[in-house]
């Protein structure tokens, strides 16, 4: 095995490696797992009021440290500083949401029975293992950590190798807020070490946010060990615009939905499906808006889009873009990776005439490349939207409540947004179907994934 560490802060704006972190030793892994296992014994008996107070202190810390933490995120993965701060503000909301609502969400449910009494109690299950991505490095951790802290579970967490400084900062923040030692354990583990952690009998469940390929591997290992898994994987979300939509509003939401965070979101608007009667007008407005997006220093507060997260990400996206063009796709806005410039700079691109025999038709484009499709009818829009292996989210744009309801019912996705771009809120569940994974995070469902729903029946 290579001794070179994969955990590096590589500034995607410059391509310069600014800091390297050592890979965890076997002793580090054993200590983290054992600490989580041991801490669970006391943490599960901590009162719900104490846990709630702690989550509010964590939210306070996030608000106090927002400038410091945002600068780290931007330096590690290129997100414009204003968007980094927005992510951190949302993280504080998530911790406050669970601090305030978990006490009632965890109350026992009473069941009517023929004789005696019955209730379903909600208990934690133990130490959990989380594997998190780089694109929203605080938000992804928060939606795993906040509900499980309140539930009484303890955590071992492997963050993405691209954001080790953020990973370190999160653990430090939790400890400063008063989280007991061992309840949260950050590790800089390799994939092989992560597989061993999943198999460890002290770990009771696994949560992964990542690629479809990573989900397959994690699910296979976890299933062999009979472990509960939550998987939030890729997406190729349709953004459907019907002929009665507010076109200017739809274009604005399409720009945000496709290009926020440089398009690096699982639930980004990746396929724009437009009714033929408004197609030309939409394309004209959309492409003109795309051409106005300029790349800039992500540390500047007014920057709309920075670099991609890494040079490898830019290279991979360029291969997908070039493959589509070589196969006959039409370029409406010419963009792509500037390999001559230091860093991972990728100009927004727009394609049309993508057909089902092209590789990218079934692929996720994780970056600022929009694909526009023209359809002749609502039925064709639904069929095209469902004709991919993914099923995360969808956006529908129409002034008709009946059409919105029809499409919401027929789209094979876990989340539908009407007349806005897809997003998430602390109190709404997040997750998909098909090859986008299974399980839910956030909202009341987010706290149920790693609970023991214990039936207590009293027949006396």
Secondary structure, DSSP 8 states (H G I E B T S, - for coil): ---S-SEEEEETTTTEEEEEE----HHHHHHHHHHHHHHHHHHTTS-HHHHHHHHHHHHHHHHHTHHHHHHHHHHHH---HHHHHHHHHHHHHHHHHHHHHHHHHTS-EEE--SSSEEEEEEEE--EEEEE--STTTTHHHHHHHHHHHHHT-EEEEE--GGGHHHHHHHHHHHHHHT--TTSEEEE---HHHHHHHHH-TTEEEEEEES-HHHHHHHHHHHHHTT-EEEEE----EEEEE-TTS-HHHHHHHHHHHHHGGGG--TTSEEEEEEEHHHHHHHHHHHHHHHHT--B--TTSTT-SB---S-HHHHHHHHHHHHHHHHTT-EEEE--EE-TTSSS--EE-EEEE---TTSGGGGS---SSEEEEEEESSHHHHHHHHHSSSEESEEEEE-S-HHHHHHHHHHS-SSEEEESS-----TTS-B--EETTEE--BSTTGGGTTTEEEEEEEE--
